[in-house]
Amino acid sequence: MTGLRVENRARVEAMARAQSNLKTRRTEVDQRYRQARQEQMTTEVIELS
């Protein structure tokens, strides 16, 4: 039974790390999107001026 507990705990910890990594990655992707969108909008404003 102890082996099963250890294995399950390892799986839960791995899933928690994966979830944390996904949150970090999502934040990075969102920041890149906002930056690219801002640059696009700035370019459009400059072109219209």
mmCIF file of the N, C-alpha and C atoms, coordinates in Angstrom:
data_MODEL
# 
_entry.id   MODEL 
# 
loop_
_atom_site.group_PDB 
_atom_site.id 
_atom_site.type_symbol 
_atom_site.label_atom_id 
_atom_site.label_alt_id 
_atom_site.label_comp_id 
_atom_site.label_asym_id 
_atom_site.label_entity_id 
_atom_site.label_seq_id 
_atom_site.pdbx_PDB_ins_code 
_atom_site.Cartn_x 
_atom_site.Cartn_y 
_atom_site.Cartn_z 
_atom_site.occupancy 
_atom_site.B_iso_or_equiv 
_atom_site.pdbx_formal_charge 
_atom_site.auth_seq_id 
_atom_site.auth_comp_id 
_atom_site.auth_asym_id 
_atom_site.auth_atom_id 
_atom_site.pdbx_PDB_model_num 
ATOM 1   N N  . MET A 1 1  ? 0.814  -1.195 0.000   1.00 0.00 ? 1  MET A N  1 
ATOM 2   C CA . MET A 1 1  ? 0.000  0.000  0.000   1.00 0.00 ? 1  MET A CA 1 
ATOM 3   C C  . MET A 1 1  ? 0.858  1.259  0.000   1.00 0.00 ? 1  MET A C  1 
ATOM 4   N N  . THR A 1 2  ? 1.998  1.208  0.676   1.00 0.00 ? 2  THR A N  1 
ATOM 5   C CA . THR A 1 2  ? 2.867  2.378  0.741   1.00 0.00 ? 2  THR A CA 1 
ATOM 6   C C  . THR A 1 2  ? 3.379  2.756  -0.641  1.00 0.00 ? 2  THR A C  1 
ATOM 7   N N  . GLY A 1 3  ? 3.704  1.754  -1.454  1.00 0.00 ? 3  GLY A N  1 
ATOM 8   C CA . GLY A 1 3  ? 4.183  2.025  -2.807  1.00 0.00 ? 3  GLY A CA 1 
ATOM 9   C C  . GLY A 1 3  ? 3.152  2.771  -3.630  1.00 0.00 ? 3  GLY A C  1 
ATOM 10  N N  . LEU A 1 4  ? 1.903  2.375  -3.480  1.00 0.00 ? 4  LEU A N  1 
ATOM 11  C CA . LEU A 1 4  ? 0.816  3.038  -4.203  1.00 0.00 ? 4  LEU A CA 1 
ATOM 12  C C  . LEU A 1 4  ? 0.669  4.485  -3.747  1.00 0.00 ? 4  LEU A C  1 
ATOM 13  N N  . ARG A 1 5  ? 0.785  4.714  -2.453  1.00 0.00 ? 5  ARG A N  1 
ATOM 14  C CA . ARG A 1 5  ? 0.695  6.084  -1.931  1.00 0.00 ? 5  ARG A CA 1 
ATOM 15  C C  . ARG A 1 5  ? 1.820  6.949  -2.476  1.00 0.00 ? 5  ARG A C  1 
ATOM 16  N N  . VAL A 1 6  ? 3.016  6.394  -2.485  1.00 0.00 ? 6  VAL A N  1 
ATOM 17  C CA . VAL A 1 6  ? 4.172  7.142  -2.996  1.00 0.00 ? 6  VAL A CA 1 
ATOM 18  C C  . VAL A 1 6  ? 3.977  7.467  -4.471  1.00 0.00 ? 6  VAL A C  1 
ATOM 19  N N  . GLU A 1 7  ? 3.507  6.476  -5.223  1.00 0.00 ? 7  GLU A N  1 
ATOM 20  C CA . GLU A 1 7  ? 3.284  6.687  -6.653  1.00 0.00 ? 7  GLU A CA 1 
ATOM 21  C C  . GLU A 1 7  ? 2.210  7.750  -6.889  1.00 0.00 ? 7  GLU A C  1 
ATOM 22  N N  . ASN A 1 8  ? 1.120  7.662  -6.155  1.00 0.00 ? 8  ASN A N  1 
ATOM 23  C CA . ASN A 1 8  ? 0.043  8.644  -6.313  1.00 0.00 ? 8  ASN A CA 1 
ATOM 24  C C  . ASN A 1 8  ? 0.500  10.036 -5.917  1.00 0.00 ? 8  ASN A C  1 
ATOM 25  N N  . ARG A 1 9  ? 1.263  10.120 -4.842  1.00 0.00 ? 9  ARG A N  1 
ATOM 26  C CA . ARG A 1 9  ? 1.773  11.431 -4.410  1.00 0.00 ? 9  ARG A CA 1 
ATOM 27  C C  . ARG A 1 9  ? 2.682  12.023 -5.486  1.00 0.00 ? 9  ARG A C  1 
ATOM 28  N N  . ALA A 1 10 ? 3.523  11.184 -6.078  1.00 0.00 ? 10 ALA A N  1 
ATOM 29  C CA . ALA A 1 10 ? 4.409  11.648 -7.147  1.00 0.00 ? 10 ALA A CA 1 
ATOM 30  C C  . ALA A 1 10 ? 3.597  12.144 -8.337  1.00 0.00 ? 10 ALA A C  1 
ATOM 31  N N  . ARG A 1 11 ? 2.524  11.451 -8.648  1.00 0.00 ? 11 ARG A N  1 
ATOM 32  C CA . ARG A 1 11 ? 1.665  11.877 -9.763  1.00 0.00 ? 11 ARG A CA 1 
ATOM 33  C C  . ARG A 1 11 ? 0.992  13.216 -9.463  1.00 0.00 ? 11 ARG A C  1 
ATOM 34  N N  . VAL A 1 12 ? 0.495  13.352 -8.255  1.00 0.00 ? 12 VAL A N  1 
ATOM 35  C CA . VAL A 1 12 ? -0.160 14.607 -7.865  1.00 0.00 ? 12 VAL A CA 1 
ATOM 36  C C  . VAL A 1 12 ? 0.838  15.761 -7.917  1.00 0.00 ? 12 VAL A C  1 
ATOM 37  N N  . GLU A 1 13 ? 2.040  15.527 -7.416  1.00 0.00 ? 13 GLU A N  1 
ATOM 38  C CA . GLU A 1 13 ? 3.066  16.571 -7.447  1.00 0.00 ? 13 GLU A CA 1 
ATOM 39  C C  . GLU A 1 13 ? 3.446  16.923 -8.882  1.00 0.00 ? 13 GLU A C  1 
ATOM 40  N N  . ALA A 1 14 ? 3.539  15.918 -9.743  1.00 0.00 ? 14 ALA A N  1 
ATOM 41  C CA . ALA A 1 14 ? 3.857  16.173 -11.151 1.00 0.00 ? 14 ALA A CA 1 
ATOM 42  C C  . ALA A 1 14 ? 2.749  16.984 -11.814 1.00 0.00 ? 14 ALA A C  1 
ATOM 43  N N  . MET A 1 15 ? 1.503  16.649 -11.504 1.00 0.00 ? 15 MET A N  1 
ATOM 44  C CA . MET A 1 15 ? 0.381  17.401 -12.073 1.00 0.00 ? 15 MET A CA 1 
ATOM 45  C C  . MET A 1 15 ? 0.368  18.836 -11.559 1.00 0.00 ? 15 MET A C  1 
ATOM 46  N N  . ALA A 1 16 ? 0.706  19.024 -10.304 1.00 0.00 ? 16 ALA A N  1 
ATOM 47  C CA . ALA A 1 16 ? 0.755  20.377 -9.741  1.00 0.00 ? 16 ALA A CA 1 
ATOM 48  C C  . ALA A 1 16 ? 1.845  21.196 -10.421 1.00 0.00 ? 16 ALA A C  1 
ATOM 49  N N  . ARG A 1 17 ? 3.000  20.577 -10.654 1.00 0.00 ? 17 ARG A N  1 
ATOM 50  C CA . ARG A 1 17 ? 4.079  21.287 -11.360 1.00 0.00 ? 17 ARG A CA 1 
ATOM 51  C C  . ARG A 1 17 ? 3.664  21.616 -12.789 1.00 0.00 ? 17 ARG A C  1 
ATOM 52  N N  . ALA A 1 18 ? 3.007  20.674 -13.440 1.00 0.00 ? 18 ALA A N  1 
ATOM 53  C CA . ALA A 1 18 ? 2.547  20.910 -14.807 1.00 0.00 ? 18 ALA A CA 1 
ATOM 54  C C  . ALA A 1 18 ? 1.546  22.058 -14.846 1.00 0.00 ? 18 ALA A C  1 
ATOM 55  N N  . GLN A 1 19 ? 0.640  22.083 -13.889 1.00 0.00 ? 19 GLN A N  1 
ATOM 56  C CA . GLN A 1 19 ? -0.348 23.164 -13.837 1.00 0.00 ? 19 GLN A CA 1 
ATOM 57  C C  . GLN A 1 19 ? 0.332  24.509 -13.612 1.00 0.00 ? 19 GLN A C  1 
ATOM 58  N N  . SER A 1 20 ? 1.304  24.533 -12.731 1.00 0.00 ? 20 SER A N  1 
ATOM 59  C CA . SER A 1 20 ? 2.045  25.768 -12.472 1.00 0.00 ? 20 SER A CA 1 
ATOM 60  C C  . SER A 1 20 ? 2.778  26.227 -13.727 1.00 0.00 ? 20 SER A C  1 
ATOM 61  N N  . ASN A 1 21 ? 3.400  25.277 -14.421 1.00 0.00 ? 21 ASN A N  1 
ATOM 62  C CA . ASN A 1 21 ? 4.104  25.612 -15.660 1.00 0.00 ? 21 ASN A CA 1 
ATOM 63  C C  . ASN A 1 21 ? 3.144  26.145 -16.716 1.00 0.00 ? 21 ASN A C  1 
ATOM 64  N N  . LEU A 1 22 ? 1.959  25.568 -16.786 1.00 0.00 ? 22 LEU A N  1 
ATOM 65  C CA . LEU A 1 22 ? 0.963  26.051 -17.746 1.00 0.00 ? 22 LEU A CA 1 
ATOM 66  C C  . LEU A 1 22 ? 0.509  27.466 -17.424 1.00 0.00 ? 22 LEU A C  1 
ATOM 67  N N  . LYS A 1 23 ? 0.323  27.753 -16.146 1.00 0.00 ? 23 LYS A N  1 
ATOM 68  C CA . LYS A 1 23 ? -0.067 29.111 -15.753 1.00 0.00 ? 23 LYS A CA 1 
ATOM 69  C C  . LYS A 1 23 ? 1.018  30.113 -16.132 1.00 0.00 ? 23 LYS A C  1 
ATOM 70  N N  . THR A 1 24 ? 2.269  29.730 -15.878 1.00 0.00 ? 24 THR A N  1 
ATOM 71  C CA . THR A 1 24 ? 3.390  30.603 -16.234 1.00 0.00 ? 24 THR A CA 1 
ATOM 72  C C  . THR A 1 24 ? 3.437  30.820 -17.738 1.00 0.00 ? 24 THR A C  1 
ATOM 73  N N  . ARG A 1 25 ? 3.301  29.744 -18.488 1.00 0.00 ? 25 ARG A N  1 
ATOM 74  C CA . ARG A 1 25 ? 3.335  29.834 -19.950 1.00 0.00 ? 25 ARG A CA 1 
ATOM 75  C C  . ARG A 1 25 ? 2.184  30.688 -20.460 1.00 0.00 ? 25 ARG A C  1 
ATOM 76  N N  . ARG A 1 26 ? 1.001  30.521 -19.874 1.00 0.00 ? 26 ARG A N  1 
ATOM 77  C CA . ARG A 1 26 ? -0.167 31.301 -20.286 1.00 0.00 ? 26 ARG A CA 1 
ATOM 78  C C  . ARG A 1 26 ? 0.083  32.787 -20.065 1.00 0.00 ? 26 ARG A C  1 
ATOM 79  N N  . THR A 1 27 ? 0.675  33.124 -18.930 1.00 0.00 ? 27 THR A N  1 
ATOM 80  C CA . THR A 1 27 ? 0.991  34.517 -18.631 1.00 0.00 ? 27 THR A CA 1 
ATOM 81  C C  . THR A 1 27 ? 1.955  35.073 -19.669 1.00 0.00 ? 27 THR A C  1 
ATOM 82  N N  . GLU A 1 28 ? 2.976  34.295 -20.017 1.00 0.00 ? 28 GLU A N  1 
ATOM 83  C CA . GLU A 1 28 ? 3.953  34.739 -21.011 1.00 0.00 ? 28 GLU A CA 1 
ATOM 84  C C  . GLU A 1 28 ? 3.296  34.950 -22.371 1.00 0.00 ? 28 GLU A C  1 
ATOM 85  N N  . VAL A 1 29 ? 2.448  34.019 -22.768 1.00 0.00 ? 29 VAL A N  1 
ATOM 86  C CA . VAL A 1 29 ? 1.769  34.125 -24.066 1.00 0.00 ? 29 VAL A CA 1 
ATOM 87  C C  . VAL A 1 29 ? 0.839  35.334 -24.077 1.00 0.00 ? 29 VAL A C  1 
ATOM 88  N N  . ASP A 1 30 ? 0.112  35.545 -22.999 1.00 0.00 ? 30 ASP A N  1 
ATOM 89  C CA . ASP A 1 30 ? -0.776 36.710 -22.910 1.00 0.00 ? 30 ASP A CA 1 
ATOM 90  C C  . ASP A 1 30 ? 0.013  38.010 -23.019 1.00 0.00 ? 30 ASP A C  1 
ATOM 91  N N  . GLN A 1 31 ? 1.154  38.078 -22.356 1.00 0.00 ? 31 GLN A N  1 
ATOM 92  C CA . GLN A 1 31 ? 1.984  39.282 -22.417 1.00 0.00 ? 31 GLN A CA 1 
ATOM 93  C C  . GLN A 1 31 ? 2.493  39.520 -23.837 1.00 0.00 ? 31 GLN A C  1 
ATOM 94  N N  . ARG A 1 32 ? 2.923  38.458 -24.494 1.00 0.00 ? 32 ARG A N  1 
ATOM 95  C CA . ARG A 1 32 ? 3.401  38.602 -25.880 1.00 0.00 ? 32 ARG A CA 1 
ATOM 96  C C  . ARG A 1 32 ? 2.279  39.055 -26.800 1.00 0.00 ? 32 ARG A C  1 
ATOM 97  N N  . TYR A 1 33 ? 1.080  38.504 -26.599 1.00 0.00 ? 33 TYR A N  1 
ATOM 98  C CA . TYR A 1 33 ? -0.059 38.906 -27.416 1.00 0.00 ? 33 TYR A CA 1 
ATOM 99  C C  . TYR A 1 33 ? -0.367 40.386 -27.219 1.00 0.00 ? 33 TYR A C  1 
ATOM 100 N N  . ARG A 1 34 ? -0.417 40.818 -25.957 1.00 0.00 ? 34 ARG A N  1 
ATOM 101 C CA . ARG A 1 34 ? -0.724 42.226 -25.692 1.00 0.00 ? 34 ARG A CA 1 
ATOM 102 C C  . ARG A 1 34 ? 0.335  43.149 -26.290 1.00 0.00 ? 34 ARG A C  1 
ATOM 103 N N  . GLN A 1 35 ? 1.596  42.749 -26.194 1.00 0.00 ? 35 GLN A N  1 
ATOM 104 C CA . GLN A 1 35 ? 2.676  43.559 -26.752 1.00 0.00 ? 35 GLN A CA 1 
ATOM 105 C C  . GLN A 1 35 ? 2.548  43.647 -28.272 1.00 0.00 ? 35 GLN A C  1 
ATOM 106 N N  . ALA A 1 36 ? 2.302  42.518 -28.920 1.00 0.00 ? 36 ALA A N  1 
ATOM 107 C CA . ALA A 1 36 ? 2.158  42.502 -30.378 1.00 0.00 ? 36 ALA A CA 1 
ATOM 108 C C  . ALA A 1 36 ? 0.955  43.331 -30.807 1.00 0.00 ? 36 ALA A C  1 
ATOM 109 N N  . ARG A 1 37 ? -0.133 43.210 -30.081 1.00 0.00 ? 37 ARG A N  1 
ATOM 110 C CA . ARG A 1 37 ? -1.341 43.980 -30.407 1.00 0.00 ? 37 ARG A CA 1 
ATOM 111 C C  . ARG A 1 37 ? -1.083 45.473 -30.245 1.00 0.00 ? 37 ARG A C  1 
ATOM 112 N N  . GLN A 1 38 ? -0.389 45.852 -29.187 1.00 0.00 ? 38 GLN A N  1 
ATOM 113 C CA . GLN A 1 38 ? -0.073 47.261 -28.962 1.00 0.00 ? 38 GLN A CA 1 
ATOM 114 C C  . GLN A 1 38 ? 0.805  47.795 -30.089 1.00 0.00 ? 38 GLN A C  1 
ATOM 115 N N  . GLU A 1 39 ? 1.789  47.000 -30.493 1.00 0.00 ? 39 GLU A N  1 
ATOM 116 C CA . GLU A 1 39 ? 2.661  47.429 -31.591 1.00 0.00 ? 39 GLU A CA 1 
ATOM 117 C C  . GLU A 1 39 ? 1.871  47.592 -32.883 1.00 0.00 ? 39 GLU A C  1 
ATOM 118 N N  . GLN A 1 40 ? 0.940  46.672 -33.131 1.00 0.00 ? 40 GLN A N  1 
ATOM 119 C CA . GLN A 1 40 ? 0.108  46.762 -34.328 1.00 0.00 ? 40 GLN A CA 1 
ATOM 120 C C  . GLN A 1 40 ? -0.750 48.022 -34.287 1.00 0.00 ? 40 GLN A C  1 
ATOM 121 N N  . MET A 1 41 ? -1.350 48.294 -33.163 1.00 0.00 ? 41 MET A N  1 
ATOM 122 C CA . MET A 1 41 ? -2.190 49.483 -33.034 1.00 0.00 ? 41 MET A CA 1 
ATOM 123 C C  . MET A 1 41 ? -1.365 50.755 -33.197 1.00 0.00 ? 41 MET A C  1 
ATOM 124 N N  . THR A 1 42 ? -0.176 50.781 -32.626 1.00 0.00 ? 42 THR A N  1 
ATOM 125 C CA . THR A 1 42 ? 0.701  51.945 -32.754 1.00 0.00 ? 42 THR A CA 1 
ATOM 126 C C  . THR A 1 42 ? 1.065  52.172 -34.216 1.00 0.00 ? 42 THR A C  1 
ATOM 127 N N  . THR A 1 43 ? 1.395  51.096 -34.909 1.00 0.00 ? 43 THR A N  1 
ATOM 128 C CA . THR A 1 43 ? 1.732  51.202 -36.330 1.00 0.00 ? 43 THR A CA 1 
ATOM 129 C C  . THR A 1 43 ? 0.557  51.759 -37.123 1.00 0.00 ? 43 THR A C  1 
ATOM 130 N N  . GLU A 1 44 ? -0.646 51.281 -36.841 1.00 0.00 ? 44 GLU A N  1 
ATOM 131 C CA . GLU A 1 44 ? -1.828 51.764 -37.548 1.00 0.00 ? 44 GLU A CA 1 
ATOM 132 C C  . GLU A 1 44 ? -2.074 53.244 -37.273 1.00 0.00 ? 44 GLU A C  1 
ATOM 133 N N  . VAL A 1 45 ? -1.890 53.671 -36.041 1.00 0.00 ? 45 VAL A N  1 
ATOM 134 C CA . VAL A 1 45 ? -2.088 55.082 -35.698 1.00 0.00 ? 45 VAL A CA 1 
ATOM 135 C C  . VAL A 1 45 ? -1.064 55.943 -36.426 1.00 0.00 ? 45 VAL A C  1 
ATOM 136 N N  . ILE A 1 46 ? 0.184  55.496 -36.459 1.00 0.00 ? 46 ILE A N  1 
ATOM 137 C CA . ILE A 1 46 ? 1.237  56.250 -37.149 1.00 0.00 ? 46 ILE A CA 1 
ATOM 138 C C  . ILE A 1 46 ? 0.929  56.346 -38.639 1.00 0.00 ? 46 ILE A C  1 
ATOM 139 N N  . GLU A 1 47 ? 0.464  55.243 -39.228 1.00 0.00 ? 47 GLU A N  1 
ATOM 140 C CA . GLU A 1 47 ? 0.140  55.248 -40.653 1.00 0.00 ? 47 GLU A CA 1 
ATOM 141 C C  . GLU A 1 47 ? -1.023 56.187 -40.957 1.00 0.00 ? 47 GLU A C  1 
ATOM 142 N N  . LEU A 1 48 ? -1.956 56.313 -40.046 1.00 0.00 ? 48 LEU A N  1 
ATOM 143 C CA . LEU A 1 48 ? -3.111 57.176 -40.265 1.00 0.00 ? 48 LEU A CA 1 
ATOM 144 C C  . LEU A 1 48 ? -2.796 58.652 -40.036 1.00 0.00 ? 48 LEU A C  1 
ATOM 145 N N  . SER A 1 49 ? -1.693 58.915 -39.381 1.00 0.00 ? 49 SER A N  1 
ATOM 146 C CA . SER A 1 49 ? -1.335 60.307 -39.077 1.00 0.00 ? 49 SER A CA 1 
ATOM 147 C C  . SER A 1 49 ? -0.781 61.008 -40.290 1.00 0.00 ? 49 SER A C  1 
# 
